[in-house]
Amino acid sequence: MMLREADLVEGGSDEHYVVWDKNADAIAIWRPETEDFDREDVHPDIMGVHEVTLKDGSKKECKTGLETYKDEVAMWTPEKVSAVTWTPVEKILQMFDIITNPTDGKSSLLTAYLGACMMTSNALQSGRAITILQLLLNPPIDDKGGIYFNTFWEFMLDPKITAYDRVPPKLRLGYDKHPMYTQVYGNANIPNDVWDAMLTGEPWPVKVMISVANDPLGCFEDTEKIHRALLNDILELNVDMDYFMTPGNEIADIVLPAAHWSERVGVFDEELYPEPCPFIIPQKAVDAPGEAQDDWYFQRELGRRFAPDLWPWKSSEEMQLWRLNEFHLKPNGKEPINDYEEAAKIGYFVLYGGENRTTRQHEKGLVKFQTPTSRIEVFSEQMPSYGYDSPLPSYSEPFESPYQTPDLYKEYDLCLTTGARDYAFYHSAWTNIAHQRILEPWPYIELNEDDARERQISEGEWLWVETRRGKIKAKARISKGVIKGAASMCRPNYKHACKELNLPGFSWDKGNPNILTTAEGSDPGFGAAPMRSLLCKVTKVNEL
């Protein structure tokens, strides 16, 4: 438990926190509301154990947050990490040497991103651990050569765009089950709870599904369940908007054709680029064919029918200019641009990059850490309330694994990850284009050469890939890039038939790795599905 001022003196605040001041060799009080200490020249001790006198006169030995974390990770010796991760000890020690002794003498930078931090049952805790390790390497915070605070990533979650502030929080499906995602990060529904509500009507029925550039059958775990949900009578209207027909489109009530990026003006990319930060002012290269419209047109026309006050714009150009002025020009003291042709002549804006970037924003009061202490917290008392078993980053064995389910592992004897990229395609897009499809004509699974040899599997053989949820076919690809005991499948989730190459199609239930996945064992607070930590088995197709 964090020590507070109220623990030390009568009438002390429960919202004021305690540090050990190395200068005075005594307690100092941190006040989050003013972001300062109760006296000058405080130098907090981040490591150590100190004796503290409480308000009742008793004495208590207290550790700093980082000292507590040090004790927590002491059990994770290189040997234990090797046993859990199957990474050789010498590789672990080599990694430690690389990140702590970079060749240029500068701090190493680590990235907490997709694989370890978004698609496993340890997603959020892994991200926390990586972030703390990054901080221990002491890079510049929000400065050149270090970790930048990219505030423009927050644009897409601003209430002026999302209207989140108008939605009662408990109307989000999965609100209590996965609070970290539904209440803190995404403020959105947990997908698996949406499918459950479509199937059961509980806690309330989901009657309308609208998908834009997103095939639910290809993008979420447990595809067979999603297919049943989308065909269930509780769902009264299913609308898809996309470039091409997909398996999800084929069971939709209405399919809307989407304008290509070269055919529209309603597009922006500012949240995708950290440095520099461009704001694109697109110009149509050609008119969209037939009834195809840009995404903004569809959303605007639909929104105006429900809440016209939230959708005042008359065109996609007007929406684009509003976004430019509201989030880029006005905050930077720039004159607004109200003529789209004028903006289009400029082409794009870069207001954040290079010498225009504002650095060390937290020291200037421009950015505030969203924690109770307004500081970076290694020890976070909020974590248990969001579904986690410890205020510190901790590891939990996946719900399926050689160690968690040893009996299951006797039959399903490979650890499957389904998050690899297939660079011939983007997710499931472009599989209907012959020049793309020729690069990767078949669904495939990568196996370590030793596992293939033990199973007498040859390159290119058709295999059944099976988990407890289902099975699909894929061709064997023998690889040294996959560790022994593991198997890897790419995220393209189906393939169109290709007449030009005389190749068959593989629909949502034939070549889709998400047939094999499940929401069971998801990250407790964040809700991330364990798409990179499943058990599977492979058998030759001709053996069944």
Sequence and secondary structure as in RCSB ss.txt:
>XXXX:A:sequence
MMLREADLVEGGSDEHYVVWDKNADAIAIWRPETEDFDREDVHPDIMGVHEVTLKDGSKKECKTGLETYKDEVAM
WTPEKVSAVTWTPVEKILQMFDIITNPTDGKSSLLTAYLGACMMTSNALQSGRAITILQLLLNPPIDDKGGIYFN
TFWEFMLDPKITAYDRVPPKLRLGYDKHPMYTQVYGNANIPNDVWDAMLTGEPWPVKVMISVANDPLGCFEDTEK
IHRALLNDILELNVDMDYFMTPGNEIADIVLPAAHWSERVGVFDEELYPEPCPFIIPQKAVDAPGEAQDDWYFQR
ELGRRFAPDLWPWKSSEEMQLWRLNEFHLKPNGKEPINDYEEAAKIGYFVLYGGENRTTRQHEKGLVKFQTPTSR
IEVFSEQMPSYGYDSPLPSYSEPFESPYQTPDLYKEYDLCLTTGARDYAFYHSAWTNIAHQRILEPWPYIELNED
DARERQISEGEWLWVETRRGKIKAKARISKGVIKGAASMCRPNYKHACKELNLPGFSWDKGNPNILTTAEGSDPG
FGAAPMRSLLCKVTKVNEL
>XXXX:A:secstr
   BHHHHSTT  TT EEEEETTTTEEEEEETTTTEESSSS  B SS EEEEE TTS EEEEE HHHHHHHHHTT
  HHHHHHHH   HHHHHHHHHHHHS TTSS       HHHHHSSTTHHHHHHHHHHHHHHT   BTSTTSB   
GGGGGGG HHHH GGGS GGGSTTTTTSHIIIIIIS S  HHHHHHHHHH  SS   EEEEES  HHHHSS HHH
HHHHHTSTT  EEEEEESS  HHHHT SEEEEB  GGG S    GGG SSS EEE    SS   TT B HHHHHH
HHHHHH GGG   SSHHHHHHHHHIIIIIGGGT      HHHHHHH EEESSSGGG    TTTTTS    STTSS
  SS TTGGGGT S SS      SSSTTT HHHHHHS EEEEEEE  TTSBTTBTTTSHHHHTTS S EEEEEHH
HHHHTT  TT EEEEE SS EEEEEEEEESSS TTEEEEES   B  BGGGTB  B TTTS GGGS  STT  TT
T    TTSEEEEEEEGGG 
